[in-house]
Each structure stands twice: as structure tokens, then as C-alpha cells.
């Protein structure tokens, strides 16, 4: 896949606004530390709940 992360249209409509994390680890190597890293990555994201940055800024004003 040349290092690209793709869904190949798998459940495309069901994944609208989903927050995805792609790990370079294979499943047998995915341990508690890798899970903690995924959670840390999620915590650093700015959740927009389907809105644009402009819509979020307008709500805060």
C-alpha cells in the first residue's frame, strides 16, 4: 500500500465523522502500551462533531 492508510470504501457511510487511529503495529504486537498511545493520540485531537472550524469558532463567540 506504499505506506498509505486506506479504507477501500469499507463501511464508507457508517464511518462518516469517525475518529480513526492507524497503528503501524501488527495485531499480535499491539499491546497495552500501543493502546495507551492510541488513547493519547485521541485526547490530543480537536473534536468538531461534523462541524467546520469556522462553525466552532462562531459558537464560541
C-alpha positions as CSV (number, residue, x, y, z in Angstrom):
1,X,0.0,0.0,0.0
2,X,3.0,2.3,-0.2
3,X,2.6,3.4,3.4
4,X,-0.8,4.9,2.8
5,X,-3.8,4.2,5.1
6,X,-6.9,3.4,3.2
7,X,-10.4,2.1,4.0
8,X,-11.1,0.9,0.4
9,X,-14.7,2.0,0.8
10,X,-15.3,-0.4,3.7
11,X,-18.4,0.8,5.5
12,X,-17.9,4.2,4.0
13,X,-21.3,5.7,5.0
14,X,-21.1,4.2,8.6
15,X,-17.7,5.8,9.1
16,X,-18.8,9.4,8.5
17,X,-17.3,11.7,11.2
18,X,-15.5,8.7,12.8
19,X,-12.2,9.3,14.5
20,X,-9.7,6.7,13.2
21,X,-6.3,5.8,14.5
22,X,-3.9,3.8,12.3
23,X,-1.1,2.0,14.1
24,X,2.0,0.7,12.3
25,X,2.0,-2.4,14.6
26,X,0.5,-5.7,13.5
27,X,-2.3,-7.1,15.7
28,X,-0.1,-9.6,17.6
29,X,2.3,-6.8,18.6
30,X,-0.5,-4.4,19.6
31,X,-0.2,-4.3,23.4
32,X,-1.3,-2.2,26.3
33,X,1.3,0.5,25.5
34,X,0.1,0.8,21.9
35,X,-3.4,1.1,23.1
36,X,-2.4,3.8,25.5
37,X,-0.7,5.6,22.7
38,X,-3.9,5.4,20.6
39,X,-5.8,6.9,23.5
40,X,-3.2,9.7,23.9
41,X,-3.5,10.5,20.2
42,X,-7.3,10.7,20.5
43,X,-7.1,13.0,23.5
44,X,-4.9,15.5,21.5
45,X,-7.5,15.8,18.7
46,X,-9.8,18.7,18.4
47,X,-13.3,17.2,18.3
48,X,-15.5,19.0,15.8
49,X,-18.5,16.7,15.7
50,X,-19.0,17.2,12.0
51,X,-18.6,21.0,12.1
52,X,-16.0,23.1,10.4
53,X,-13.5,25.2,12.3
54,X,-15.5,28.3,11.3
55,X,-18.7,26.9,12.8
56,X,-17.0,26.0,16.1
57,X,-15.5,29.5,16.3
58,X,-18.9,31.0,15.7
59,X,-20.4,29.0,18.5
60,X,-17.7,30.2,20.9
61,X,-18.2,33.9,20.1
